[in-house]
């Protein structure tokens, strides 16, 4: 049996001094600080409360600009199962195994304490190894390891990465020609997120039965000259739906867009 590799890794720096005292006036009126004497000795150390490091078993992970953990932990694959995160609901993640069973999984504390710039350590689309709990109803488990990611769509929230979805090949950006009105600015924002995460964008404009398609040609031409594929669709009449279906085949897809544009109908 191969010897497990031990590495030192940084943990979240969530331990610090208490907030500064705010009751100076009350304390001065009570005793005027006569009972307090200034410290005569002050000790300075290179290791403070904000320095947290720990030895863990695993390998150093270097995924370049792809958001993820810096450590690929060792797990017992004879006990754990591979799975895919379908959704994240607060502290629980819905994980589907290779047999199609769905488990409600918590996240191992070690994963949540490793230092990272991510807002949440687990994201929808993650490929994980989880340890199922025997004879539990509903089915429950514990996520033990998160596999390296590719194709992430994320955004910055308070200087931290919020991963919306991971491990996808293509993002279908759905907008509507009317009801609600066409918003090219939202398409541009999603295009930037797709390009940054290495995900292929597909622009879909639904509800073209409500407008004259000629009105959309200038916008379609601009995106086409930039190298993006644009599909004009109508979920109501079925126009372009077959081309949309063919564009999704053979890829891991995510559909994004504002509410009411017809994502569910498509």
ZIWOQUI-V979510 format. One record per backbone hydrogen bond with DSSP energy under -1.0 kcal/mol. NH is the residue of the N-H (numbers start at 0). CO is the residue of the C=O. If there is no record, write none. Layout:
((NH,CO) (NH,CO))
//
This chain:
((6,55) (8,53) (10,51) (11,112) (13,11) (26,22) (27,23) (28,24) (29,25) (30,26) (31,27) (33,30) (50,47) (53,8) (55,6) (57,4) (58,71) (60,69) (65,62) (71,58) (73,56) (76,74) (78,75) (79,75) (80,129) (82,127) (83,95) (84,125) (85,93) (88,91) (91,88) (92,104) (93,86) (94,102) (95,83) (96,100) (99,96) (102,94) (103,138) (104,92) (105,140) (107,142) (111,107) (112,108) (114,9) (118,160) (124,84) (125,122) (127,82) (128,144) (129,80) (130,141) (132,139) (140,103) (141,130) (142,105) (143,128) (144,128) (146,126) (152,164) (154,161) (156,159) (160,116) (161,154) (163,152) (164,152) (165,123) (166,149) (167,150) (168,251) (169,251) (170,199) (171,253) (172,201) (173,255) (174,203) (176,205) (186,182) (187,183) (188,184) (189,185) (190,186) (191,187) (192,188) (193,189) (194,190) (195,191) (196,192) (198,193) (199,168) (201,170) (202,228) (203,172) (204,230) (205,174) (207,232) (209,206) (214,211) (215,212) (219,215) (220,216) (221,217) (222,218) (223,219) (224,220) (225,221) (226,223) (227,222) (230,202) (232,204) (233,238) (237,233) (240,237) (243,239) (244,240) (245,241) (246,242) (250,247) (253,169) (255,171) (260,257) (265,261))
//
